[in-house]
């Protein structure tokens, strides 16, 4: 097996402190290296950025995915499943889940529940479904989740986040809900 030496800067961040970098040298399979290099080129980013993104995804999400008993499923499959559900069933499923995954993600990733950790967990969880845009205006977090699945999936996300907000006494205002995305504003009480 042919190995190539890959040197990159690995981003480490603990509790949202100023980012620090370290030099890391590791050996990877040549085919893996070539594939990563090609993927970085296609995305228009550096190999360093791609590897950092992959490492952050691993430590923030993948490392815990078995704890949540997650299985990969295509968006097309989700669309077909959710299109068959009525509003009452969607509400019941969302109420039963009620942000459980998000709460567990907070504790597994950050160790304690606070508002900033909750926002980070919501963003991590939402990123599984598609593109997430987040900005903070004053103390209000504006989160747009573009999932591209179907209206019933948006209703599911609406009900899940509403249940989570009610359980944790945070202010949630849904500003848009359609078949492709849900937009919300979240503030501490």
C-alpha positions in Angstrom: 0.0 0.0 0.0 1.4 3.4 -1.0 1.2 6.1 1.7 1.7 9.8 1.2 2.7 12.2 3.9 0.0 14.8 4.5 0.7 17.9 6.5 -2.1 20.3 7.3 -3.2 22.7 10.0 -5.9 21.1 12.2 -8.3 23.4 13.8 -9.0 22.9 17.5 -11.6 24.8 19.3 -12.7 24.4 22.9 -15.7 26.2 24.3 -15.6 28.8 21.5 -12.3 30.2 22.5 -10.1 31.9 20.0 -9.1 29.3 17.4 -5.7 27.8 17.6 -4.0 25.6 15.1 -1.4 22.9 15.4 0.8 21.3 12.7 -0.1 17.6 12.3 1.7 15.1 10.2 0.0 11.8 9.4 0.1 9.1 6.8 -2.9 8.3 4.6 -3.5 6.0 1.7 -2.6 7.5 -1.7 -6.1 6.9 -3.1 -7.7 8.6 -0.1 -5.3 11.6 -0.5 -6.1 11.8 -4.3 -9.8 11.6 -3.6 -9.6 14.3 -0.9 -7.5 16.6 -3.1 -10.0 16.2 -6.0 -13.0 16.9 -3.6 -11.3 20.0 -2.3 -10.7 21.2 -5.8 -14.3 20.6 -6.8 -15.5 22.5 -3.8 -13.1 25.4 -4.5 -11.5 25.1 -1.1 -8.0 24.0 0.2 -7.3 20.5 1.2 -6.6 21.9 4.7 -10.1 23.4 4.9 -11.7 20.2 3.7 -9.8 18.0 6.2 -10.6 20.5 9.0 -14.3 20.4 8.0 -14.3 16.6 8.0 -12.5 16.5 11.4 -14.9 19.0 13.0 -17.9 17.0 11.6 -16.5 13.8 13.1 -15.9 15.3 16.6 -19.1 17.2 16.6 -21.5 14.7 15.1 -20.2 11.4 13.7 -18.5 10.4 17.0 -22.0 10.5 18.6 -24.1 9.1 15.8 -24.2 5.6 17.2 -25.4 6.9 20.5 -28.4 8.4 18.7 -29.0 5.2 16.8 -29.0 7.1 13.5 -29.2 5.4 10.1 -28.4 7.0 6.8 -31.5 7.6 4.7 -31.9 9.6 1.4 -33.9 12.7 1.2 -36.1 11.0 -1.4 -36.9 8.3 1.1 -37.7 10.9 3.8 -39.9 12.8 1.4 -41.9 9.6 0.6 -42.3 8.7 4.3 -43.2 12.2 5.5 -45.7 12.7 2.6 -47.7 9.8 3.9 -48.1 11.3 7.4 -51.0 13.5 8.5 -50.5 16.6 10.7 -51.5 14.8 13.9 -49.0 12.0 13.4 -46.3 14.6 12.6 -47.1 16.5 15.8 -47.1 13.3 17.9 -43.7 12.2 16.5 -42.2 15.6 17.0 -43.6 15.8 20.5 -42.2 12.4 21.4 -38.8 13.3 20.0 -39.2 16.9 21.2 -35.6 17.9 20.8 -34.3 14.8 22.6 -31.5 14.4 20.0 -30.6 18.1 20.3 -30.5 17.9 24.1 -28.4 14.8 24.1 -26.1 16.3 21.5 -25.6 19.3 23.9 -24.5 17.1 26.7 -22.4 14.7 24.7 -20.6 17.5 22.8 -20.3 20.3 25.3 -21.0 18.6 28.6 -23.5 21.2 29.9 -26.7 22.8 28.9 -26.6 26.5 28.3 -28.1 28.7 25.6 -24.9 29.0 23.5 -24.4 25.2 23.6 -28.0 24.7 22.7 -27.7 27.0 19.6 -24.5 25.1 18.5 -26.3 21.8 18.9 -29.3 23.0 16.9 -27.0 24.1 14.1 -25.1 20.8 14.2 -28.3 18.8 14.2 -29.8 20.9 11.4 -26.7 20.6 9.2 -27.6 16.9 8.7 -30.6 17.9 6.5 -29.0 20.5 4.2 -27.7 24.0 4.2 -27.9 26.0 7.4 -27.5 29.8 7.6 -27.0 31.4 11.0 -26.5 34.9 12.0 -26.9 36.8 15.3 -28.5 40.2 15.5 -28.3 41.6 19.0 -29.2 38.6 21.2 -31.4 37.0 18.5 -30.2 34.0 16.6 -31.6 33.8 13.1 -31.4 30.2 11.7 -32.5 29.1 8.3 -32.6 25.4 7.5 -32.8 24.6 3.8 -33.6 20.8 3.7 -35.3 20.4 0.3 -37.4 17.5 1.5 -41.1 18.3 1.7 -43.7 20.5 3.5 -44.4 17.7 6.0 -40.7 17.6 7.0 -40.8 21.3 7.5 -43.8 20.8 9.8 -41.9 18.1 11.7 -39.0 20.5 12.2 -41.4 23.2 13.2 -43.1 21.0 15.8 -39.7 19.6 17.1 -38.2 23.0 17.6 -41.4 24.3 19.2 -41.5 21.5 21.7 -37.8 22.0 22.4 -38.4 25.8 22.9 -41.3 25.2 25.2 -39.5 22.6 27.3 -36.4 24.8 27.7 -38.3 28.1 28.1 -36.7 29.8 25.1 -38.4 32.2 22.7 -38.9 30.8 19.3 -40.5 32.5 16.4 -40.9 30.8 13.0 -40.6 33.4 10.3 -41.0 31.1 7.3 -42.1 27.5 6.6 -42.4 26.0 3.2 -41.7 22.7 1.4 -37.9 23.4 1.2 -37.0 25.2 4.4 -37.8 26.5 7.8 -36.6 29.8 9.2 -36.6 30.7 12.8 -35.5 33.3 15.4 -34.4 32.1 18.8 -33.8 34.2 21.9 -33.2 33.4 25.6 -36.1 34.3 27.9 
